[in-house]
Amino acid sequence: MMPRPYYSEQDIRKRQIDTLKVFNDHVVEVTENSEYRVEFVADGKNMSLSVVLSPEFPNEKPSIFVNPPVPHPWVGENSNQVIGAPGLLNYTPHSDVGRVVQAIIREFQKSMPKLPNSEETVKSSDTSPQSHVSGQSLMFPELNDWSIEELQDILENTDLQDKIIEVNPQIIELDLETEELMTSIEQIAQENIAKQQMLDDLKTEVIDRISTIVQMKMNFEEMNRKHQKLSQMYDPYKIRDYLKVAALKADEESEVIAEQFLTGNMPVETFIAKFAEKRALGQARRAREERLGHQLQQLDIATTTRLTPPPKNYKMREY
């Protein structure tokens, strides 16, 4: 398995801020690395979300405020802070703040309430159970047909609240999306595991090829050294020089034999045999040296003629 890269808390914080810009348009940085404004249009009205990131973010969920304030089940009572969004309620350090903000904007665009006027402001001071539940009808429209007693029972009975939440279309859709995402993640993980063996095989093959190349390189270098040594040993120019030296050596040895004969240190029969042998050897080496030198001279002339370009006024003979 390949090692996973290490990310610091600052890297994770920056990545979260990047998701805010990826999943949403019109993101304005109010305070660097701390506060951002996301502008959007809902029901023809210009609105925005203020996203405030504490120093503990992303370990601590962001604070999100809607402007202008609107009555909505996700918005806190008598405030403009978004507190009831599923993405905030279920927030973890692994959540994407960009997706959380995107879901909030889509909710406002889908069920945008009317902005409060003076008459609605007066009604908002009503503390009856009906006034508390009226905002919930945006997410739970079936509550509009229920009586105040039934709504009061719901407020007092957590089992009924859980049952209503379980059959809510938005919650069901969110659960389905979560399940699809988990299935996709599991599928990708299984594909990665399945590809691990192939990756290991390829890695082994690459290592084997590298070993083969290294061995071939070593063999090539050894053979190249031998080639250079043999090339120097059997170079025709050096052979010519060796023949010349050998011929001179044979002449010198014949002269030594002659001196020994003249001084009376060698009988006639021995002198004649050795002197004739050395003279013949020297003449043979000199003849080979001259013949090889002549061949090399012709080779040099032919090579020079082939490499020399013809004169400008040269014309090929026509036949």
N, C-alpha and C positions, 0 to 999 in steps of 0.2 A: 504494500500500500504506500502511496506517495504521502509525505508528511503534509499536514494541513498548515497553512500560513497562520502566524500568530497576529492577532489584532489587539491593539491597545484600546483602552476605554475611549480615547480621543478618536481613534479610527472608527469605532462603532458609532460614536455620536455623529461624526461627519457622514457616515454611511446613512444613518437615519435621516439626517437633514437632506441628503441627496435624494432619498425616496420621496421626501416631501415635494421636491422640485420635479421629480420624474412623473409622479402620478397626478400632479395638479398643475394647472396653468395659472398664470398671473400671481406668482409667488414673489412677495416683496420682503426684503430683509430689513426689518425695523432696527433690531439690535443684533450685531454680528454674533452668530453662534448661540443666540439666546431667544430672540423673539422674531416671529415672521407673520406676515399678513397675507392671507390667501383670498383674493377677490373672486366673486362669482355672481351670476345673475340667476335669480329665482322668481318666476312669475312676473318677469319684466322689471324687477326691482334690483338695483345694485346692492349687493351685500358683501360681507367679508367675514372671515374667521381669523381671530388673533390666536396664534399658537405660541405659547410661552413655555420655554424649556428650562427647567430648574437645573442647578449645577449637578444634581444626582441623575439627570436624564442620561441614558435611557433606562436605568434601573428604576427610576420613578416615572410614572406616566405624565404626559404633558398636560398643561392646563389650556383649555380651548374656550374662547368666548366668541359669541355671535354678535355682529353689529349690522343693523340696529337690532335691539332686543326684540324677540318674537315669542309668543306663547307656543310652547311645543313640549311634548312629553320628555324629550331629551334635555330640555333646558331647565335649569334649577329655578325654583319658585322665587319670584321677586329678584331675579338676577339674569344676567345674560351668559352665564357659564354653562357650557354643554357638559352634562354629567351622566346622562342616561344612555349615551351611545354604546352599543354592544362592544365596539372596538375599545372603548375606554374601560368598560366594566370588566372585560376579559383581557385587559392589557398585560403583556409580559415584556421583559427586555428583548424578546425575539420578535415582537410585533413590529410592523412597518408603520411608522407614524404617517407616512404618505398615504397608505391605504386607509388608515383610520380617518384622516381628514377627508379623503375622497368619498368614503361612505357617508360621512356627515353631510357633505355638500349634496350628494345625490338624494339623501333623505329630505333635506330642505327643498330641493328642486321638485321632488315628487309630491310632497304633501305640504306645500308652502301655505301657512296660515296667513290670514289678512293681518296687516300691520295694525296695531291697536290705535283707535281714535279715542276721542274724549268719552263717548258713550261706553266703549269697551273698557276704558280705564275705570269707570265707575263700577261696571259689572265685575271687574277683576277683584274688587274689594269684598265680594260676596264670599263667605266662608262656608257655604253649604257644601255637602258632599257632591252635589251636581256640578258645582263650579270647579271642584278639584278634578273631576273625572272628565269634564268637557274637553280638556286638551288631550286626554288619552284617546278620544274618539278618532283622532287623526291616525293613530296606529291601530286602534281597535274599534273600527266603525260599528261593530255589532253592539257595543255598549250604548249607542244612542237610543236603542229601543228598550233598554232595561229601566226599571223603576229605581227610585232612590233607595228603597229598601234592599233591592237586589244588589245595587252598587255598594251599599253599606256592608252587605254580607261579604262581598268580594274583598273590600278593604280589610275586613276582620278575619278572613279565612285564607290562609296562605296556600292551602291545597287548591282552592278555586283559582287563585292567582296563577299557580304553576300550570294548571290545566289550560287556562286561557292562553298563557304564553306558549305552551306546547303546540297549540293548534293555530297560532298566529302565522299567517303566510310569510311574513318577513323573517320570522325566526326560523321557520321551516326552510326557507330559501337560503338563509345564512348557514343552517346546519348542512344543507345539501352542498353548498359551495365548499364548506369546511371538509366534508367527507370526500368530495371530488379532489380537493387539494391534497388531502392525506393519501388518497389512492395514487395520485400522480407522483407524490414524493416517494411512496413505497415502490412504485414501478421504476422510477429513476434509480432508486437505491439498488433494486434487483438487477437492473441493466448494468449498473456500475460493478456489482459483484460478479456478474457473468463475464464482464469484459476484463476482470482482473487477471484471470488465467491467461487470456490472450495477451494481455500486457506483459505478464511475466514471461511468456514464451518468446515474445518479440524481444524483450530485454535480454533473455538468454541467447537468442540468435545474434543480436548485435554484439554481445560480449564475445561470442565464438568467432564472429567475423573479424572483430578487432584483433583477437589473438592470432587468427590466421594471417591477417595483414602484417602484424608485427613480425611473425615468423618469416613470412615471405620477404619482408624488408631486410631482416637479418641475413637471410640466404643471399639476397641480391647484393648486399654490401660485401659479403665474403667472396662471392663469385666475381664481383667487380674488382676487388683487391687482387685476386688471382689473375684476372684478365690484364690488369695494369702491369703486374709483375711479368707475365708472359710477353706482353706487348713490348716492354722494355728489353726483355731478354732476347727476343727474336726480331728486334727492330733491324731492318736491312742495313741502315747506316752504321749501326753498332757492329753488326756482323762484318761489314767491310773493314771497320777499324780493327776488329779482333783479328781478321785475316792479315792485315798489314803488320800488326804487332807480332803475330805468330811467324810470319815470313822473316821479319827482322831477327826474331829469336833463333830461328833455324840457321840463318846466315852466321849469327854470332857463335852458335854451337859448332858450326863447320870450321870457323876460324880457330876456335879453341882446339879442335882436333888437329888442324894443320900445325899449330904451334907445338903441340905435343909430339907430332911426327918429326918436326924440324929439330926439336931438342933431343931427339933420340929416345923419347919415352914411349914410343908406340911403334910396333913392327909395321912393315909395308902392307902386309895383307890386311891387317886390322884397319890401318889408315884408309886404304882404298875403299873398303866396305862401308865404314862409318861416314867418311867424307862424302862419298857418292850418295849415301842415304839422306844425309842432312841437306845436301845441295838440291837433290831431287824434291825433298819435302818443301824447302824454301821456295823453289821455282813453282811448284804446284800451288802453294798458298798464294804466291804473288800473282799467278795467272788467274786464280779464282777471284782475288781481290780486284784485279783490273777488269775482269769480265763483269763482276757485280757493280763496280763503279760506273762502267759504261752503261749498264742497264738502268741504274739509278739516274744517270745524267739524261738519258732518253726519256725516262718517266717525268723528270722535272720539266723538260722542254715541252712534252705533251700536255702536262698539267697547266703550265703557264700559257700555252697557246689556246687551250680551251677556255681559260678564265679571262683572257684578254679580249675586250670587245673589238670588232672590226673597225677599220678607219671609216670616217664619214663618207669619203668618196669611193668606198668599196662597193662594187656591183657584182652580184652573183652571175657567174657565167651561164649563158643560155645554151642548151643543147638542142 
